[in-house]
């Protein structure tokens, strides 16, 4: 295990018990630090120079002193490299960024600037027809990115070999926490930073795939660098100490999102992400907490959407009645609940692959049934492949969701109105998920997931517990379906299949849960953001979505099987030895069968 010796207020270079560490490149440490800082500074300066002579390249990178597009992204990577490089030198006021003086965070930050600048130069050359289209700013950018990486490779680092530059140091020091009021300020600033990053990413034009790829590369490597520095772990500790405040800040950041967008199309993306994320949270109860593989879960979203559409006053509805929205929402939830119980009761005595096959069959039966209930192949209920269209917009106490409204000087469009409504429903679903997971029934779900035979031997009624999870997950999906029907104006059978259509479908919902982190709240929501936003912004991936996300899941299962936002129990299961993001002051509540020493 690595250790970090400290002398006074300045941490000494870490050792591994075999003498001082050395970098991959044979350079003195002082020269390596200078290269890192010089490369980071050059990257920042290059962002204010012209990168190409023509505005034909997306983002207009031709103006001196006015960075745009990929230039802004490169500047952020350069600033991060400078900050972590200065923190490694223990510059006063920045030591907390890299308290172990580790090389890996600096290398990963330098790599973020490197991949953005080199990708930009290659993209300009490919789009415009050769390296001759690169202006001096682009040359400075690629040289600066390369210098920072070479300097980082020469820094003393943990372990041996090149791979250790990608790892978090084994024993990070735990700096003293600031005052409680300053902890709340840090949480607020982090929420604001997350809002800025998300707003910038979602605001990139759909036809500007180069800028979005650069943004995605920066986010990946910058997050990796901050993780290697231990900042995510310390932020999680702050959140644990101020759960209510952190949740409130996250909610306020989400509320502020529509006010940061001038295009209502981006609010449309936001509301669809919330719908996708809410349904994924419901599936997380079934898959993440209870361990039941449900491959037809999207059918419950369809049941809620169709039930709400039938009673919402559409002229194409076979039931010519119009409920107020709360009545339509309760109808959609109740219909999904009934279907969840009807499907779960005869099938939940099955386990594993058998249960997965039955749920997959239910999803296909639902899609085929609504396709045939058109008055020709069957009773006239759903209008067949044409679906139910012209669903009227909601109207709450004179507030018409279909019209734009002026709020504190901002014009809020139709999709922003539905975004606020869906945000409220997402908060309700998160509350239900947390309360259920922390309750006695939630512990029963976890026990069933870990070992159903042992749980049954301890007196847990496995069938009843699984049926409750199935019914609750279906109900939450039905709630999201009611909003989905009104947002899209119509309900058609096409989306409600296992795979092949745009999300949400069962394959993408399951991928969101696994990719984000099973058993967590933030994991499925983050997975929904990635799986919905990336295909939307990268149009060339639309024909290869399943291939791209299949490759991503394979890579994730190889290097981080617990997901991007891990459940602490899952980390203990997947990483018996090595680095765990487990606080030193104890394991999470509910961890069974593992002692602190074993962790």
TIKOLPA-999806 format. One record per residue (C-alpha): residue number from 1; x, y, z. Coordinates in nm, 4 decimals, decimal comma. Layout:
<pts>
resi|east|north|up
NUM|X|Y|Z
...
</pts>
This chain:
<pts>
resi|east|north|up
1|0,0000|0,0000|0,0000
2|0,1260|0,3462|-0,0758
3|0,1820|0,6058|0,1944
4|0,2261|0,9805|0,1985
5|0,4743|1,1370|0,4325
6|0,4194|1,4944|0,5442
7|0,6634|1,7517|0,6768
8|0,5092|2,0625|0,8212
9|0,2361|2,1914|0,5977
10|0,3854|2,0634|0,2699
11|0,3384|1,6961|0,1770
12|0,6587|1,5239|0,0740
13|0,6694|1,3199|-0,2444
14|0,4980|0,9860|-0,1944
15|0,6989|0,6670|-0,1705
16|0,6137|0,3022|-0,2091
17|0,8622|0,1641|0,0392
18|1,1322|0,1172|-0,2298
19|1,2763|0,4676|-0,2419
20|1,1644|0,7753|-0,4370
21|0,9508|0,7242|-0,7426
22|1,0524|0,8249|-1,0904
23|0,8627|0,9242|-1,4024
24|0,8426|0,7362|-1,7269
25|1,0506|1,0056|-1,9019
26|1,4024|1,0849|-1,7710
27|1,3536|1,4477|-1,6709
28|1,4215|1,6254|-1,3401
29|1,1072|1,6840|-1,1385
30|1,1479|2,0618|-1,1574
31|1,1702|2,0486|-1,5371
32|0,8668|1,8175|-1,5524
33|0,6584|2,0583|-1,3435
34|0,7684|2,3462|-1,5647
35|0,6659|2,1589|-1,8793
36|0,3223|2,0860|-1,7353
37|0,2646|2,4505|-1,6435
38|0,4040|2,5754|-1,9741
39|0,1825|2,3350|-2,1709
40|-0,1276|2,4308|-1,9726
41|-0,0551|2,8026|-2,0164
42|0,0058|2,7599|-2,3909
43|-0,3258|2,5764|-2,4249
44|-0,5103|2,8584|-2,2485
45|-0,3395|3,1266|-2,4593
46|-0,4107|2,9360|-2,7816
47|-0,7831|2,9571|-2,7128
48|-0,7646|3,3342|-2,7685
49|-0,5922|3,2934|-3,1064
50|-0,7281|3,1970|-3,4484
51|-0,7316|2,8216|-3,5156
52|-0,8368|2,8299|-3,8810
53|-0,8790|3,0890|-4,1529
54|-1,2382|3,0100|-4,2541
55|-1,5666|3,0146|-4,0674
56|-1,6818|2,7019|-4,2517
57|-1,5631|2,4918|-3,9581
58|-1,8301|2,4723|-3,6842
59|-1,7959|2,7293|-3,4095
60|-1,6143|3,0019|-3,6088
61|-1,2604|2,9648|-3,4716
62|-1,1226|3,2517|-3,6814
63|-1,1421|3,5423|-3,4345
64|-0,8542|3,6568|-3,2119
65|-0,9469|3,7362|-2,8512
66|-1,2941|3,5829|-2,8721
67|-1,2848|3,2060|-2,8036
68|-1,5745|2,9902|-2,9194
69|-1,6636|2,6243|-2,9580
70|-1,3628|2,3950|-2,9243
71|-1,1457|2,6882|-2,8144
72|-1,3523|2,7326|-2,4964
73|-1,3267|2,3605|-2,4256
74|-0,9486|2,3692|-2,4736
75|-0,9195|2,6666|-2,2375
76|-1,1035|2,4729|-1,9665
77|-0,8665|2,1772|-2,0138
78|-0,5663|2,4098|-1,9934
79|-0,6937|2,5804|-1,6773
80|-0,7541|2,2420|-1,5124
81|-0,3987|2,1364|-1,6032
82|-0,2586|2,4544|-1,4528
83|-0,4608|2,4214|-1,1316
84|-0,3689|2,0576|-1,0666
85|-0,0071|2,1232|-1,1672
86|0,0191|2,4129|-0,9218
87|-0,1556|2,2060|-0,6542
88|0,1060|1,9314|-0,6972
89|0,3709|2,1947|-0,6234
90|0,1736|2,2789|-0,3051
91|0,0972|2,6365|-0,4082
92|-0,0815|2,7988|-0,1178
93|-0,4583|2,7936|-0,1587
94|-0,4556|2,5086|-0,4107
95|-0,3136|2,2225|-0,2015
96|-0,6598|2,0822|-0,1376
97|-0,6965|2,0044|-0,5109
98|-0,4175|1,7446|-0,4984
99|-0,3211|1,6852|-0,1347
100|-0,1166|1,3711|-0,2136
101|0,0943|1,5573|-0,4736
102|0,0120|1,2661|-0,7028
103|0,1119|1,2598|-1,0688
104|-0,1961|1,0786|-1,1980
105|-0,4424|1,3709|-1,1578
106|-0,1967|1,6032|-1,3323
107|-0,1423|1,3554|-1,6157
108|-0,5147|1,3013|-1,6689
109|-0,5819|1,6766|-1,6657
110|-0,3021|1,7271|-1,9195
111|-0,4503|1,4438|-2,1230
112|-0,7867|1,6243|-2,1292
113|-0,6237|1,9288|-2,2907
114|-0,4179|1,7059|-2,5207
115|-0,7092|1,5036|-2,6618
116|-0,9236|1,8153|-2,7140
117|-0,6525|2,0131|-2,8956
118|-0,5312|1,7235|-3,1093
119|-0,8859|1,6165|-3,1937
120|-0,9625|1,9762|-3,2941
121|-0,6574|1,9950|-3,5223
122|-0,7410|1,6638|-3,6867
123|-1,1091|1,7596|-3,7283
124|-1,0149|2,0926|-3,8905
125|-0,7753|1,9178|-4,1261
126|-1,0267|1,6493|-4,2236
127|-1,3234|1,8848|-4,2669
128|-1,1358|2,1548|-4,4566
129|-0,8912|1,9405|-4,6529
130|-0,5450|1,9330|-4,4963
131|-0,3170|2,0657|-4,2225
132|-0,2637|2,3825|-4,4272
133|-0,5949|2,5050|-4,2846
134|-0,4486|2,5282|-3,9331
135|-0,3768|2,8825|-3,8113
136|-0,1058|2,9640|-3,5518
137|-0,3493|2,9224|-3,2631
138|-0,4106|2,5586|-3,3499
139|-0,0351|2,4935|-3,3737
140|0,0190|2,6493|-3,0309
141|-0,2694|2,4397|-2,8941
142|-0,1351|2,1034|-3,0130
143|0,2200|2,1879|-2,8986
144|0,0915|2,3034|-2,5584
145|-0,1156|1,9888|-2,5126
146|0,1826|1,7705|-2,6028
147|0,4212|1,9555|-2,3682
148|0,1798|1,9165|-2,0749
149|0,1471|1,5410|-2,1318
150|0,5249|1,4925|-2,1682
151|0,5839|1,6891|-1,8491
152|0,3233|1,4870|-1,6602
153|0,4829|1,1614|-1,7789
154|0,8125|1,2710|-1,6241
155|0,6611|1,3364|-1,2800
156|0,7295|1,0887|-0,9956
157|0,4306|0,8573|-0,9757
158|0,2870|0,5633|-0,7809
159|0,3728|0,2105|-0,8895
160|0,5679|0,1115|-1,1958
161|0,4890|0,1406|-1,5621
162|0,2676|0,3636|-1,7680
163|-0,0658|0,2266|-1,6394
164|-0,0113|0,3713|-1,2935
165|-0,0620|0,7205|-1,4372
166|-0,4307|0,6321|-1,4813
167|-0,4858|0,5079|-1,1240
168|-0,5860|0,6869|-0,8082
169|-0,3111|0,6796|-0,5432
170|-0,3621|0,4015|-0,2924
171|-0,3649|0,6110|0,0250
172|-0,4957|0,9634|-0,0162
173|-0,4623|1,2001|0,2806
174|-0,7877|1,3317|0,4261
175|-0,7611|1,7115|0,4586
176|-0,9408|1,8762|0,7452
177|-1,2946|1,9734|0,6456
178|-1,3695|2,3469|0,6327
179|-1,6327|2,5183|0,8439
180|-1,9941|2,4083|0,7977
181|-2,0933|2,7290|0,6169
182|-1,8023|2,6889|0,3753
183|-1,9055|2,3283|0,3100
184|-2,2465|2,4558|0,2008
185|-2,0805|2,7152|-0,0224
186|-1,8749|2,4402|-0,1879
187|-2,1878|2,2315|-0,2487
188|-2,3622|2,5347|-0,3996
189|-2,0674|2,6107|-0,6285
190|-2,0504|2,2483|-0,7428
191|-2,4228|2,2510|-0,8255
192|-2,3738|2,5734|-1,0222
193|-2,0752|2,4225|-1,2065
194|-2,2770|2,1124|-1,2955
195|-2,5573|2,3357|-1,4269
196|-2,3126|2,5349|-1,6425
197|-2,1546|2,2177|-1,7847
198|-2,4901|2,0544|-1,8613
199|-2,6343|2,3726|-2,0113
200|-2,3300|2,4177|-2,2327
201|-2,3372|2,0549|-2,3500
202|-2,7093|2,0467|-2,4249
203|-2,6868|2,3884|-2,5943
204|-2,4384|2,2697|-2,8584
205|-2,6095|2,2625|-3,1980
206|-2,7183|1,9188|-3,3164
207|-2,5183|1,9608|-3,6395
208|-2,2014|2,0634|-3,4544
209|-2,0830|1,7131|-3,3697
210|-1,7146|1,8183|-3,3559
211|-1,7733|2,0544|-3,0642
212|-1,9825|1,7983|-2,8774
213|-1,7151|1,5286|-2,9222
214|-1,4575|1,7711|-2,7813
215|-1,6897|1,8519|-2,4923
216|-1,7430|1,4815|-2,4213
217|-1,3668|1,4131|-2,4261
218|-1,3051|1,6985|-2,1842
219|-1,5760|1,5790|-1,9441
220|-1,4437|1,2210|-1,9450
221|-1,0796|1,3045|-1,8757
222|-1,1513|1,5964|-1,6428
223|-1,3820|1,3790|-1,4313
224|-1,1165|1,1068|-1,4332
225|-0,8551|1,3571|-1,3118
226|-1,0780|1,4868|-1,0312
227|-1,1550|1,1292|-0,9270
228|-0,7833|1,0455|-0,9162
229|-0,7268|1,3506|-0,6952
230|-0,9933|1,2252|-0,4530
231|-1,2214|1,5250|-0,5037
232|-1,5299|1,3182|-0,5835
233|-1,4830|1,1189|-0,2646
234|-1,4524|1,4361|-0,0571
235|-1,7552|1,5894|-0,2263
236|-1,9546|1,2727|-0,1471
237|-1,8555|1,3157|0,2154
238|-1,9828|1,6745|0,2120
239|-2,3096|1,5579|0,0561
240|-2,3465|1,2931|0,3253
241|-2,3023|1,5581|0,5947
242|-2,5567|1,7942|0,4327
243|-2,7988|1,5626|0,2554
244|-3,0991|1,7928|0,2668
245|-2,9043|2,0996|0,1579
246|-2,7271|1,9119|-0,1241
247|-3,0573|1,7739|-0,2513
248|-3,2110|2,1202|-0,2407
249|-2,9195|2,2695|-0,4365
250|-2,9444|1,9974|-0,7006
251|-3,3175|2,0637|-0,7349
252|-3,2647|2,4413|-0,7612
253|-2,9986|2,3867|-1,0291
254|-3,2462|2,1772|-1,2268
255|-3,5145|2,4462|-1,1846
256|-3,2718|2,7073|-1,3174
257|-3,1936|2,5048|-1,6318
258|-3,4790|2,6368|-1,8551
259|-3,3790|2,9942|-1,7696
260|-3,0321|2,9293|-1,9166
261|-3,1682|2,8245|-2,2574
262|-3,2869|3,0528|-2,5356
263|-3,4078|2,7597|-2,7501
264|-3,7149|2,5691|-2,6328
265|-3,5813|2,2644|-2,8198
266|-3,3223|2,2219|-2,5449
267|-3,5999|2,2247|-2,2861
268|-3,7644|1,9494|-2,4929
269|-3,4440|1,7450|-2,4581
270|-3,4478|1,8166|-2,0859
271|-3,8058|1,6979|-2,0311
272|-3,7442|1,3809|-2,2322
273|-3,4295|1,3110|-2,0311
274|-3,6337|1,3482|-1,7109
275|-3,8981|1,1087|-1,8447
276|-3,6297|0,8602|-1,9445
277|-3,4519|0,9004|-1,6080
278|-3,7718|0,8635|-1,4046
279|-3,8657|0,5413|-1,5825
280|-3,5082|0,4155|-1,5334
281|-3,5420|0,4870|-1,1595
282|-3,8553|0,2741|-1,1504
283|-3,6691|-0,0049|-1,3297
284|-3,3871|0,0383|-1,0774
285|-3,6242|-0,0836|-0,8051
286|-3,6836|-0,4041|-0,9993
287|-3,3310|-0,4619|-1,1314
288|-3,1002|-0,2688|-0,8982
289|-3,2618|-0,3337|-0,5607
290|-3,4464|-0,6623|-0,6118
291|-3,2250|-0,8234|-0,8752
292|-3,5057|-0,9142|-1,1188
293|-3,4083|-0,8932|-1,4851
294|-3,7056|-0,7255|-1,6554
295|-3,6677|-0,6961|-2,0348
296|-4,0194|-0,5657|-2,1042
297|-4,0358|-0,2821|-1,8540
298|-4,1046|-0,0143|-2,1167
299|-4,4498|-0,1687|-2,1620
300|-4,5553|-0,0181|-1,8269
301|-4,4597|0,3250|-1,9588
302|-4,6814|0,2509|-2,2593
303|-4,9716|0,1363|-2,0408
304|-4,9584|0,4630|-1,8445
305|-4,9311|0,6722|-2,1607
306|-5,2205|0,4982|-2,3367
307|-5,4420|0,5059|-2,0272
308|-5,3824|0,8796|-1,9828
309|-5,4350|0,9460|-2,3544
310|-5,7690|0,7635|-2,3511
311|-5,9107|0,9869|-2,0764
312|-5,7492|1,3192|-2,1780
313|-6,0132|1,4347|-2,4244
314|-5,8432|1,3528|-2,7548
315|-6,0836|1,3346|-3,0482
316|-5,9132|1,0093|-3,1515
317|-5,9749|0,8433|-2,8171
318|-6,2264|0,5588|-2,8155
319|-6,3389|0,6769|-2,4708
320|-6,4860|1,0206|-2,5226
321|-6,4244|1,1631|-2,1766
322|-6,1789|1,4171|-2,0413
323|-6,0353|1,3930|-1,6914
324|-5,8377|1,6727|-1,5308
325|-5,4677|1,5984|-1,5370
326|-5,4506|1,4659|-1,1823
327|-5,7286|1,2238|-1,2763
328|-5,5455|1,1202|-1,5944
329|-5,2236|1,0739|-1,3958
330|-5,3971|0,8553|-1,1376
331|-5,5589|0,6584|-1,4205
332|-5,2222|0,5950|-1,5856
333|-5,0625|0,4935|-1,2556
334|-5,3531|0,2680|-1,1635
335|-5,3531|0,0986|-1,5048
336|-4,9786|0,0321|-1,4837
337|-5,0179|-0,0957|-1,1281
338|-5,2920|-0,3380|-1,2330
339|-5,0867|-0,4641|-1,5262
340|-4,7821|-0,4980|-1,3013
341|-4,9739|-0,7145|-1,0572
342|-5,1434|-0,9173|-1,3313
343|-4,8143|-0,9874|-1,5049
344|-4,6109|-1,0317|-1,1878
345|-4,8442|-1,2639|-0,9998
346|-4,8094|-1,5646|-1,2322
347|-4,4476|-1,5045|-1,3366
348|-4,2495|-1,3903|-1,0331
349|-4,2115|-1,7452|-0,9048
350|-3,9638|-1,7836|-1,1912
351|-3,6011|-1,6816|-1,1544
352|-3,3141|-1,5634|-1,3668
353|-3,3271|-1,6229|-1,7407
354|-3,6784|-1,7693|-1,7253
355|-3,8164|-1,4509|-1,5694
356|-3,6269|-1,2376|-1,8231
357|-3,7795|-1,4320|-2,1143
358|-4,1323|-1,3987|-1,9728
359|-4,0974|-1,0210|-1,9205
360|-3,9566|-0,9852|-2,2725
361|-4,2619|-1,1703|-2,3998
362|-4,4942|-0,9402|-2,2057
363|-4,3338|-0,6348|-2,3648
364|-4,3818|-0,7765|-2,7133
365|-4,7397|-0,8844|-2,6349
366|-4,8226|-0,5285|-2,5254
367|-4,6803|-0,3744|-2,8441
368|-4,8577|-0,6245|-3,0698
369|-5,1841|-0,5858|-2,8775
370|-5,1987|-0,2054|-2,9074
371|-5,1120|-0,2428|-3,2774
372|-5,4142|-0,4682|-3,3303
373|-5,6739|-0,2895|-3,1170
374|-5,7767|-0,0791|-3,4148
375|-6,1331|-0,1904|-3,4799
376|-6,0243|-0,4205|-3,7616
377|-5,7940|-0,6856|-3,6140
378|-5,9521|-0,6393|-3,2726
379|-6,1711|-0,4022|-3,0681
380|-6,1338|-0,0312|-3,1411
381|-5,9432|0,0853|-2,8325
382|-5,5998|0,2208|-2,9270
383|-5,6519|0,3190|-3,2941
384|-5,3860|0,0658|-3,3946
385|-5,0586|0,1824|-3,5537
386|-5,1918|0,5369|-3,5867
387|-5,2174|0,5669|-3,2104
388|-5,4011|0,8402|-3,0228
389|-5,3079|1,1877|-3,1428
390|-5,4140|1,5472|-3,0750
391|-5,3862|1,5039|-2,6996
392|-5,4683|1,8483|-2,5586
393|-5,2176|2,0405|-2,3498
394|-5,2617|2,0531|-1,9756
395|-5,4352|2,3387|-1,8036
396|-5,3866|2,3944|-1,4297
397|-5,6004|2,6702|-1,2759
398|-5,5765|2,8771|-1,5924
399|-5,2086|2,8014|-1,6547
400|-5,1921|2,6565|-2,0049
401|-4,8845|2,4344|-2,0500
402|-4,9045|2,4735|-2,4259
403|-4,8435|2,8480|-2,4230
404|-4,5335|3,0537|-2,3509
405|-4,5294|3,2501|-2,0237
406|-4,3148|3,5337|-1,8931
407|-4,1568|3,4514|-1,5572
408|-3,9283|3,7083|-1,3862
409|-3,8384|3,8558|-1,7240
410|-3,7730|3,5211|-1,8955
411|-3,9977|3,3708|-2,1606
412|-4,0717|3,0081|-2,0754
413|-4,2000|2,7989|-2,3660
414|-4,4193|2,4923|-2,3874
415|-4,1481|2,2346|-2,3251
416|-4,0080|2,4326|-2,0342
417|-4,3530|2,4226|-1,8728
418|-4,3563|2,0449|-1,9011
419|-3,9958|2,0344|-1,7799
420|-4,1008|2,1920|-1,4499
421|-4,3916|1,9480|-1,4190
422|-4,1703|1,6486|-1,4927
423|-3,9085|1,7801|-1,2513
424|-4,1723|1,7752|-0,9776
425|-4,2638|1,4165|-1,0661
426|-3,8958|1,3191|-1,0719
427|-3,8572|1,4600|-0,7213
428|-4,1573|1,2512|-0,6096
429|-4,0094|0,9370|-0,7674
430|-3,6696|1,0021|-0,6051
431|-3,8407|1,0476|-0,2680
432|-4,0366|0,7239|-0,3099
433|-3,7240|0,5372|-0,4214
434|-3,5175|0,6586|-0,1259
435|-3,7881|0,5907|0,1308
436|-3,8580|0,2465|-0,0115
437|-3,4889|0,1531|-0,0336
438|-3,4256|0,2569|0,3287
439|-3,7338|0,0819|0,4635
440|-3,7820|-0,2723|0,5870
441|-3,9188|-0,3769|0,2483
442|-3,6109|-0,2243|0,0824
443|-3,3813|-0,4396|0,2949
444|-3,5928|-0,7370|0,1981
445|-3,5401|-0,6496|-0,1695
446|-3,1646|-0,6398|-0,1181
447|-3,1736|-0,9718|0,0662
448|-3,3690|-1,1278|-0,2217
449|-3,1183|-0,9867|-0,4689
450|-2,8198|-1,1244|-0,2805
451|-2,9573|-1,4744|-0,2122
452|-3,3272|-1,5529|-0,2431
453|-3,2918|-1,8958|-0,0875
454|-3,1172|-1,7585|0,2211
455|-3,3673|-1,4714|0,2464
456|-3,6604|-1,7142|0,2304
457|-3,4965|-1,9286|0,4992
458|-3,4789|-1,6182|0,7214
459|-3,8568|-1,5714|0,6937
460|-3,8876|-1,3248|0,4031
461|-4,1824|-1,3930|0,1756
462|-3,9923|-1,3762|-0,1526
463|-4,2955|-1,3799|-0,3799
464|-4,4744|-1,0994|-0,1951
465|-4,1610|-0,8841|-0,1765
466|-4,0873|-0,9256|-0,5474
467|-4,4493|-0,8524|-0,6396
468|-4,4375|-0,5265|-0,4402
469|-4,1196|-0,4234|-0,6246
470|-4,2737|-0,5125|-0,9604
471|-4,5944|-0,3215|-0,8846
472|-4,4147|-0,0125|-0,7479
473|-4,1789|0,0025|-1,0452
474|-4,4735|-0,0289|-1,2862
475|-4,6638|0,2481|-1,1052
476|-4,3715|0,4914|-1,1301
477|-4,3346|0,4142|-1,5015
478|-4,7067|0,4803|-1,5493
479|-4,6703|0,8209|-1,3827
480|-4,3959|0,9173|-1,6294
481|-4,6081|0,7837|-1,9148
482|-4,8895|1,0286|-1,8417
483|-4,6542|1,3254|-1,8887
484|-4,4930|1,1659|-2,1951
485|-4,8315|1,1386|-2,3673
486|-4,9033|1,5105|-2,3251
487|-4,5510|1,6249|-2,4173
488|-4,5514|1,4390|-2,7503
489|-4,9196|1,5179|-2,8291
490|-4,9687|1,1539|-2,9268
491|-4,9128|0,7913|-2,8275
492|-4,8102|0,5307|-3,0865
493|-4,6902|0,1698|-3,0406
494|-4,3479|0,2165|-3,2069
495|-4,1353|0,3245|-2,9049
496|-4,2609|0,0503|-2,6735
497|-4,0376|-0,2335|-2,7810
498|-3,7250|-0,4034|-2,6544
499|-3,4786|-0,2296|-2,8876
500|-3,4471|-0,0588|-3,2214
501|-3,6453|0,2610|-3,1673
502|-3,5356|0,5841|-3,0082
503|-3,5227|0,5767|-2,6270
504|-3,6937|0,5036|-2,4042
505|-3,7092|0,1354|-2,4917
506|-3,6370|-0,1608|-2,2670
507|-3,2790|-0,2120|-2,3851
508|-3,1843|0,1525|-2,3312
509|-3,3623|0,1680|-1,9954
510|-3,1704|-0,1360|-1,8742
511|-2,8475|0,0089|-2,0152
512|-2,9113|0,3364|-1,8289
513|-2,9458|0,1514|-1,4986
514|-2,6355|-0,0635|-1,5519
515|-2,4247|0,2161|-1,6993
516|-2,5155|0,4696|-1,4310
517|-2,5001|0,2346|-1,1325
518|-2,7561|-0,0145|-1,0066
519|-2,9156|0,0531|-0,6695
520|-2,8357|0,4268|-0,6686
521|-3,0463|0,7372|-0,7284
522|-2,8071|0,9392|-0,9395
523|-2,6850|0,6472|-1,1499
524|-2,9964|0,5844|-1,3647
525|-3,0487|0,9594|-1,4104
526|-2,6887|1,0028|-1,5281
527|-2,7275|0,6990|-1,7524
528|-3,0439|0,8511|-1,8998
529|-2,8604|1,1773|-1,9707
530|-2,5791|0,9969|-2,1530
531|-2,7967|0,7564|-2,3508
532|-3,0422|1,0242|-2,4607
533|-2,8123|1,3185|-2,5188
534|-2,5231|1,1508|-2,7025
535|-2,7314|1,0079|-2,9929
536|-2,9177|1,3398|-3,0146
537|-2,5969|1,5398|-3,0531
538|-2,3996|1,2865|-3,2588
539|-2,6223|1,2222|-3,5565
540|-2,3731|0,9878|-3,7213
541|-2,4275|0,7405|-3,4355
542|-2,8010|0,7042|-3,4930
543|-2,7583|0,3974|-3,7158
544|-2,5054|0,2419|-3,4781
545|-2,6603|0,3159|-3,1389
546|-2,6828|-0,0438|-3,0194
547|-2,3291|-0,1180|-3,1395
548|-2,1848|0,1920|-2,9727
549|-2,3570|0,1359|-2,6405
550|-2,2816|-0,2369|-2,6518
551|-1,9116|-0,1552|-2,6822
552|-1,9457|0,1041|-2,4038
553|-2,1097|-0,1502|-2,1722
554|-1,8403|-0,4102|-2,2442
555|-1,5688|-0,1574|-2,1583
556|-1,7561|-0,0491|-1,8467
557|-1,8042|-0,4050|-1,7263
558|-1,4324|-0,4641|-1,7721
559|-1,3033|-0,1594|-1,5875
560|-1,5922|-0,0406|-1,3650
561|-1,8597|-0,3103|-1,3314
562|-2,0336|-0,1236|-1,0491
563|-2,1279|0,1640|-1,2847
564|-2,0296|0,5286|-1,3108
565|-2,1968|0,6196|-0,9791
566|-2,1316|0,3077|-0,7717
567|-2,3321|0,1587|-0,4935
568|-2,0865|0,1042|-0,2076
569|-2,2030|-0,2532|-0,1603
570|-2,1369|-0,3223|-0,5281
571|-1,7847|-0,1836|-0,4942
572|-1,7175|-0,4266|-0,2136
573|-1,8471|-0,7111|-0,4289
574|-1,6570|-0,6238|-0,7465
575|-1,3339|-0,5036|-0,5854
576|-1,2302|-0,7487|-0,3142
577|-0,8862|-0,5886|-0,3108
578|-0,7503|-0,2597|-0,4333
579|-0,9067|0,0834|-0,4380
580|-1,2517|0,1337|-0,2901
581|-1,4409|0,4581|-0,2531
582|-1,5432|0,3625|0,1019
583|-1,5177|0,6299|0,3740
584|-1,2694|0,5598|0,6506
585|-1,5266|0,6324|0,9185
586|-1,7312|0,3250|0,8323
587|-1,9271|0,1374|0,5718
588|-2,2654|0,2470|0,4397
589|-2,5705|0,1562|0,6375
590|-2,7097|-0,1836|0,5521
591|-2,3804|-0,3442|0,4397
592|-2,4159|-0,7083|0,5334
593|-2,1434|-0,9589|0,6027
594|-1,8410|-0,7306|0,5502
595|-1,6418|-0,5767|0,8305
596|-1,4532|-0,2503|0,8111
597|-1,1247|-0,4387|0,8229
598|-1,2323|-0,6547|0,5285
599|-1,3234|-0,3454|0,3285
</pts>
